[in-house]
Amino acid sequence: MIADPLFYLIAVPAILLIGISKGGMAGSLGMLGVPLMSILIPPVQAAAIILPILCLMDIFGLIAYRRNADWKNLSYLLPGALVGIGVGTLLFQYLNEDMVRLFLGAIAVIFTLNYWLVPTPETNKSGPSLLKGSFWGTISGFTSFVAHAGGPPIQFYMLPQKIDKKLFVGTSVWFFLVVNYVKLIPYAYLGQFSTENLATSVVLFPLAPIGIWLGVKALKYLPEKLFYKIAYLLLFVTGSKLVLDGLNGLFNFF
């Protein structure tokens, strides 16, 4: 396992942030986990350490939201997500993580700015869509495979529907339960689960239920309108973070 105390000073709040995000904000800030841990270790190693912890969090998330899921939306999203994971596996050797971060971050920022600057009437809600669900599900599966950054594409698809906040989070929990457990197969195939990585994951396991519990409690006391305002704000913050990380990485590369 990783023995550097400085690593754990960053990893502990990163894992708690992921848990709070998954348990109460549909994963909107969870994508910051890999960038935070990548301050001290390579992004690929950070992703490998985080994945088993995500899988454990998904179990606790499912316990909390087992009765909250929009099955129609899931039926549109999940097939595309499996395709996205497959594409990520095939392209793993050729992927530039900074380009992926920049692409995803730019979409998140544009999507949020459009929501803020071009407000739609409260009664104007979109519904489940096979075309949109398949597209954003594929993007989410791909970006989740690359950097556990599958949250924003799901938000792009789900937020305009303005569904009940518990149903929103519960649908996200069910979606990522499937996605993360499927990702275990290609991650293992690609040799990402070294003894050091797995041992480090086990050390951080106790933080999983704590983070989920904090997120569930936070959601319970959030009014629905405030929930959506925070969700869009966090989407903008994470998108901006990804844009900055992507640009920084590309500049350093060239």
C-alpha angles and dihedrals in degrees: 000000000000108000101186108118090206089062091058092048085065100031097054097057090039092056092044089050090052091050094048089048094049093044098046114007104043092252096300095142098026091091089071090071096083095045092049095050090042088070087082106017135037115278092240091055091046090053091050092051093047098048098073088046090052089052090053091047089052090060092053090043090052091052090054097043104026092126095044114082137120099221095188091057091044091052089056097042105043101060090053091047091057089052090050092051089050092051091048091051093051093047097040094109092051103040122121104207093200092058090050091050092048093048095047094042093051091052091049093051094046092047092051095044089051090053092049099041099037103040118192125214115272090244093054103096129158122221136214112304127192092207097046093039093052092047097047091039089057092048090048093050091050097046091042090055093048101044110350086259099132096120102086096054089053089049091050087058102036106036096068088057090065093207125170111297095237091049089049094052093040092053089050091050093052091045095053093041088065095038096050096047091048089051090060089074099057092037090056091043091052092051098247096137103079120168090255093051095047093046090051090050091052092052089054095044095098089064092062099077092038092056094045091049092051091050094049091050092049092051092049092063098038116102111231096245091049089047091059093044090053092044092055092044092051090047089055092047094050092044091052090048091052092048091052093046092048095049092046092051094047093048090050090048093054 
